[in-house]
């Protein structure tokens, strides 16, 4: 697995020599090098490339706390149901999948050549495969075990509460004061919009959703087959939870247009997403990202580079939300 989504993240502050030794013992591999990958947007998770003495490569994910049971179990379940695009964690030498490392947990994955499609976009063939993948995913019925560990959509986002809790600190912060003076009101209105949309979404069937299926989590080598990564937060939800990433202009530098939509639906099928659900998911994602970036910038332990990266993406979202024509 590789991942070059547009992000910067600080190192986790662990002893990397001990980490390499732990990986070697847990998965019975001869670790020759451990390379930190400063990517991703989750401040509680970090990535490393593991090089082994036999020329092999693996992708290591380190999370503070624990991975959810769904993140551990679902990818292998989907692979067993024939969804070949899913990148699933490999088993430990002694059985099981996730491994404890101090205050963290580890998962090891196959390393996929290529890079994410955030910056370079999908080819025509890949747009079709993107649709085929999501159609297959949404058609797989969860087993009793999987249904028991998957969260279920409730439309009760805590992003608005997180934003409001940080508002005063942001307004008086040297790093965010000018930003908040300009964008604070539109962001508070966004929180109100999310609440209003949550109260008006229609009932809809729930399916297994990846829940973060933007092009940064699609890996491919050139025009090769897709590999889908980052199964950290799957959910049972309406299919619009995933289709929002396809139909929104916000994700990736090559967003969908009429031609790409036709290619996607050639793979997915001629389905019209429910508009209120799409609007809710787009607005809630904006709000959730805003709250996360605010917290990252206000974190006294964050590096200047990480804070600058968070402010870049925070400003992009705020500009979108503050546009008079914004309609999620």
C-alpha positions as CSV (number, residue, x, y, z in Angstrom):
1,X,0.0,0.0,0.0
2,X,1.2,3.5,-0.8
3,X,-0.5,6.7,-0.1
4,X,0.4,10.2,-1.3
5,X,-2.8,12.1,-0.5
6,X,-2.1,15.8,0.0
7,X,-1.3,16.0,3.7
8,X,1.5,16.5,6.2
9,X,1.5,14.8,9.6
10,X,4.1,14.9,12.4
11,X,5.9,11.7,13.6
12,X,4.1,9.8,16.4
13,X,6.9,10.1,18.9
14,X,7.7,6.4,19.3
15,X,11.1,4.7,19.4
16,X,11.4,3.5,15.8
17,X,14.1,1.0,16.7
18,X,11.7,-0.7,19.1
19,X,8.9,-0.4,16.6
20,X,11.0,-2.1,13.9
21,X,11.9,-4.9,16.3
22,X,8.2,-5.3,17.3
23,X,7.1,-5.6,13.7
24,X,9.8,-8.2,13.0
25,X,8.8,-10.3,15.9
26,X,5.0,-10.0,15.4
27,X,4.9,-10.8,11.7
28,X,8.1,-12.9,11.5
29,X,9.8,-10.6,8.9
30,X,13.4,-9.5,8.8
31,X,13.1,-5.7,8.9
32,X,15.9,-4.0,7.0
33,X,14.4,-0.4,7.2
34,X,11.5,1.4,8.5
35,X,10.6,4.6,6.6
36,X,8.1,7.1,8.0
37,X,5.5,8.3,5.5
38,X,4.3,11.8,6.5
39,X,0.9,11.5,4.9
40,X,-2.8,11.3,5.9
41,X,-5.2,13.6,7.8
42,X,-5.8,11.5,10.9
43,X,-3.8,12.9,13.8
44,X,-4.1,9.6,15.7
45,X,-2.7,7.4,13.0
46,X,0.7,7.2,11.2
47,X,2.2,5.3,8.3
48,X,5.5,3.6,7.7
49,X,7.0,1.6,4.8
50,X,8.6,-1.6,6.0
51,X,11.5,-2.9,3.9
52,X,12.6,-6.4,4.5
53,X,16.0,-8.0,3.8
54,X,14.6,-10.2,1.1
55,X,13.5,-7.2,-1.0
56,X,9.9,-7.2,0.2
57,X,7.9,-4.2,1.2
58,X,5.0,-3.7,3.5
59,X,2.8,-0.9,4.7
60,X,2.5,-0.4,8.5
61,X,-0.2,1.6,10.1
62,X,0.2,2.7,13.7
63,X,-2.8,4.0,15.6
64,X,-2.9,5.6,19.1
65,X,-5.4,3.6,21.1
66,X,-7.0,0.8,19.1
67,X,-8.4,0.2,15.6
68,X,-12.1,-0.4,15.6
69,X,-13.2,-4.0,15.2
70,X,-14.7,-3.2,11.9
71,X,-11.4,-1.8,10.6
72,X,-9.7,-5.1,11.5
73,X,-12.4,-7.5,10.4
74,X,-14.2,-6.0,7.4
75,X,-11.4,-5.9,4.8
76,X,-10.7,-9.6,4.9
77,X,-14.5,-10.3,4.9
78,X,-14.8,-8.3,1.7
79,X,-11.8,-10.0,0.1
80,X,-13.5,-13.3,0.9
81,X,-16.5,-12.1,-1.0
82,X,-14.5,-11.5,-4.1
83,X,-13.8,-7.7,-3.9
84,X,-10.3,-7.9,-5.1
85,X,-9.7,-4.1,-4.8
86,X,-9.8,-4.2,-1.0
87,X,-6.3,-4.0,0.6
88,X,-6.7,-6.1,3.8
89,X,-4.2,-6.4,6.7
90,X,-2.1,-9.5,6.9
91,X,-2.3,-12.0,9.8
92,X,0.2,-12.0,12.6
93,X,2.7,-14.9,12.8
94,X,0.9,-16.3,15.9
95,X,-2.6,-15.6,14.6
96,X,-4.9,-12.7,14.8
97,X,-4.4,-9.4,12.9
98,X,-3.9,-6.3,15.1
99,X,-0.8,-6.1,17.4
100,X,-0.4,-4.0,20.6
101,X,2.6,-1.7,20.8
102,X,2.6,0.3,24.0
103,X,-0.3,2.8,23.8
104,X,-0.7,2.0,20.1
105,X,-1.9,-0.8,17.8
106,X,-0.3,-1.9,14.6
107,X,-1.7,-3.3,11.4
108,X,0.5,-4.5,8.5
109,X,-0.7,-4.5,4.9
110,X,0.7,-5.5,1.5
111,X,2.5,-2.6,-0.1
112,X,1.0,-1.6,-3.5
113,X,3.1,0.1,-6.1
114,X,1.9,3.3,-7.6
115,X,0.3,6.2,-5.7
116,X,-3.0,7.7,-4.8
117,X,-5.2,9.1,-7.5
118,X,-5.9,12.4,-5.7
119,X,-3.6,14.5,-7.8
120,X,-3.5,12.7,-11.1
121,X,-7.1,11.5,-11.3
122,X,-8.6,8.3,-12.6
123,X,-8.3,7.1,-16.2
124,X,-11.5,6.2,-18.1
125,X,-11.0,2.5,-17.3
126,X,-10.5,3.4,-13.6
127,X,-13.6,5.5,-13.4
128,X,-15.6,2.4,-14.6
129,X,-13.8,0.2,-12.1
130,X,-14.5,2.7,-9.3
131,X,-18.2,2.3,-10.1
132,X,-17.9,-1.5,-10.3
133,X,-16.1,-1.6,-6.9
134,X,-18.7,0.5,-5.1
135,X,-21.6,-1.5,-6.7
136,X,-20.0,-4.7,-5.5
137,X,-19.3,-3.3,-2.0
138,X,-22.9,-2.0,-1.6
139,X,-24.3,-5.3,-2.7
140,X,-22.5,-7.5,-0.1
141,X,-24.8,-8.4,2.8
142,X,-23.0,-8.1,6.1
143,X,-22.6,-11.3,8.1
144,X,-23.9,-11.4,11.7
145,X,-20.3,-10.9,12.9
146,X,-19.7,-7.9,10.6
147,X,-23.1,-6.3,11.4
148,X,-22.3,-6.6,15.1
149,X,-19.2,-4.5,14.8
150,X,-20.1,-2.0,12.1
151,X,-21.4,1.4,13.3
152,X,-24.9,2.3,12.0
153,X,-25.7,5.8,10.6
154,X,-27.6,8.0,13.1
155,X,-27.1,11.5,11.5
156,X,-25.9,12.7,14.9
157,X,-22.6,14.3,14.0
158,X,-20.6,15.8,16.8
159,X,-18.7,18.1,14.4
160,X,-20.8,21.1,15.2
161,X,-20.2,20.7,18.9
162,X,-16.4,20.4,18.3
163,X,-16.4,23.5,16.2
164,X,-18.4,25.6,18.8
165,X,-16.1,24.4,21.6
166,X,-13.0,25.7,19.7
167,X,-14.6,28.9,18.4
168,X,-13.4,31.2,21.3
169,X,-9.9,29.8,21.3
170,X,-9.7,30.2,17.5
171,X,-10.9,33.8,17.6
172,X,-8.2,34.8,20.1
173,X,-5.4,32.6,18.6
174,X,-2.4,34.3,16.9
175,X,-2.5,31.5,14.2
176,X,-6.3,31.7,13.6
177,X,-7.6,35.1,14.7
178,X,-7.6,36.7,11.2
179,X,-9.0,33.5,9.7
180,X,-11.8,33.3,12.3
181,X,-12.7,37.0,11.9
182,X,-13.3,36.3,8.2
183,X,-14.8,32.8,8.2
184,X,-16.2,32.2,11.7
185,X,-19.8,33.2,10.8
186,X,-20.0,31.1,7.7
187,X,-18.6,28.1,9.6
188,X,-21.2,28.6,12.3
189,X,-23.9,28.7,9.6
190,X,-22.5,25.5,8.2
191,X,-23.0,23.8,11.6
192,X,-26.7,25.0,11.5
193,X,-27.0,23.7,8.0
194,X,-25.8,20.2,9.0
195,X,-28.3,20.1,11.9
196,X,-31.2,21.1,9.6
197,X,-30.2,18.6,6.9
198,X,-29.9,15.8,9.6
199,X,-33.5,16.5,10.6
200,X,-34.8,16.2,7.1
201,X,-33.0,13.2,5.6
202,X,-35.5,10.6,4.2
203,X,-35.3,6.9,5.3
204,X,-33.1,4.8,3.1
205,X,-31.7,1.3,3.0
206,X,-28.4,0.8,4.7
207,X,-25.4,-0.9,3.0
208,X,-21.8,-1.4,3.8
209,X,-20.0,1.9,3.1
210,X,-16.3,2.6,3.1
211,X,-17.1,6.1,4.3
212,X,-13.9,7.8,3.0
213,X,-13.7,6.6,-0.6
214,X,-12.1,9.7,-2.1
215,X,-9.3,9.4,-4.8
216,X,-6.7,9.7,-2.1
217,X,-7.7,6.3,-0.9
218,X,-7.5,4.8,-4.4
219,X,-4.1,3.4,-5.3
220,X,-3.0,2.5,-8.8
221,X,0.1,2.1,-10.8
222,X,-0.6,4.1,-14.0
223,X,-3.7,2.8,-15.7
224,X,-3.5,-0.4,-13.6
225,X,-6.2,-1.9,-11.4
226,X,-7.5,0.0,-8.3
227,X,-6.5,-0.8,-4.7
228,X,-8.7,0.6,-2.0
229,X,-7.1,1.5,1.3
230,X,-8.0,3.2,4.6
231,X,-10.8,1.0,6.0
232,X,-10.6,2.8,9.4
233,X,-14.2,4.0,9.6
234,X,-16.6,1.8,7.6
235,X,-20.3,2.2,8.5
236,X,-23.7,0.8,7.7
237,X,-25.4,3.7,5.9
238,X,-27.3,4.8,2.8
239,X,-25.2,4.4,-0.3
240,X,-25.0,8.2,-0.6
241,X,-22.4,8.0,2.2
242,X,-20.0,6.8,-0.4
243,X,-21.5,8.3,-3.5
244,X,-21.0,11.8,-2.0
245,X,-17.3,11.4,-2.7
246,X,-18.0,10.6,-6.3
247,X,-20.6,13.4,-6.9
248,X,-18.9,16.2,-4.9
249,X,-16.4,18.6,-6.5
250,X,-14.3,18.7,-3.3
251,X,-12.2,15.5,-3.4
252,X,-9.2,15.2,-5.6
253,X,-7.7,17.6,-8.2
254,X,-9.7,16.0,-11.0
255,X,-13.4,16.0,-9.7
256,X,-16.2,14.4,-11.5
257,X,-17.8,16.0,-14.6
258,X,-20.6,14.7,-16.9
259,X,-18.2,12.5,-18.8
260,X,-16.6,11.0,-15.7
261,X,-20.1,10.5,-14.1
262,X,-21.2,8.5,-17.2
263,X,-18.1,6.3,-16.9
264,X,-18.6,5.8,-13.2
265,X,-22.3,4.8,-13.7
266,X,-21.3,2.5,-16.5
267,X,-19.7,0.5,-13.7
268,X,-22.0,1.3,-10.8
269,X,-25.3,1.3,-12.7
270,X,-27.9,4.0,-13.5
271,X,-28.7,5.1,-10.0
272,X,-29.7,8.6,-9.0
273,X,-28.5,9.5,-5.5
274,X,-31.1,11.0,-3.1
275,X,-30.2,14.8,-3.1
276,X,-30.9,15.5,0.6
277,X,-28.7,12.7,1.7
278,X,-25.9,13.9,-0.7
279,X,-26.2,17.4,0.7
280,X,-26.1,16.2,4.3
281,X,-23.0,14.1,3.7
282,X,-21.1,16.8,1.9
283,X,-21.9,19.5,4.5
284,X,-21.2,17.2,7.4
285,X,-17.8,16.2,5.8
286,X,-16.9,19.9,5.5
287,X,-17.9,20.5,9.1
288,X,-16.0,17.5,10.4
289,X,-12.8,18.4,8.5
290,X,-13.1,22.0,9.7
291,X,-13.3,20.9,13.4
292,X,-10.4,18.5,12.9
293,X,-8.1,21.1,11.2
294,X,-9.0,23.7,13.9
295,X,-8.0,21.2,16.6
296,X,-4.7,20.4,14.7
297,X,-3.7,24.1,14.4
298,X,-4.5,24.8,18.0
299,X,-2.6,21.8,19.3
300,X,0.5,23.2,21.1
301,X,2.5,20.2,20.2
302,X,2.0,20.4,16.4
303,X,4.9,21.4,14.2
304,X,4.8,24.7,12.2
305,X,4.8,22.6,9.0
306,X,1.8,20.6,10.2
307,X,-0.1,23.7,11.3
308,X,0.6,25.4,7.9
309,X,-0.7,22.3,6.1
310,X,-3.9,22.2,8.2
311,X,-4.4,25.9,7.7
312,X,-4.1,25.5,3.9
313,X,-6.8,22.8,3.8
314,X,-9.0,24.6,6.4
315,X,-8.9,27.8,4.3
316,X,-9.9,25.9,1.1
317,X,-12.9,24.4,2.9
318,X,-13.8,27.8,4.4
319,X,-13.6,29.5,1.0
320,X,-16.0,26.9,-0.4
321,X,-18.5,27.3,2.5
322,X,-18.4,31.1,2.5
323,X,-19.1,31.3,-1.3
324,X,-22.6,32.9,-1.7
325,X,-23.4,30.1,-4.1
326,X,-22.5,27.3,-1.7
327,X,-25.2,24.7,-1.6
328,X,-24.1,21.3,-0.2
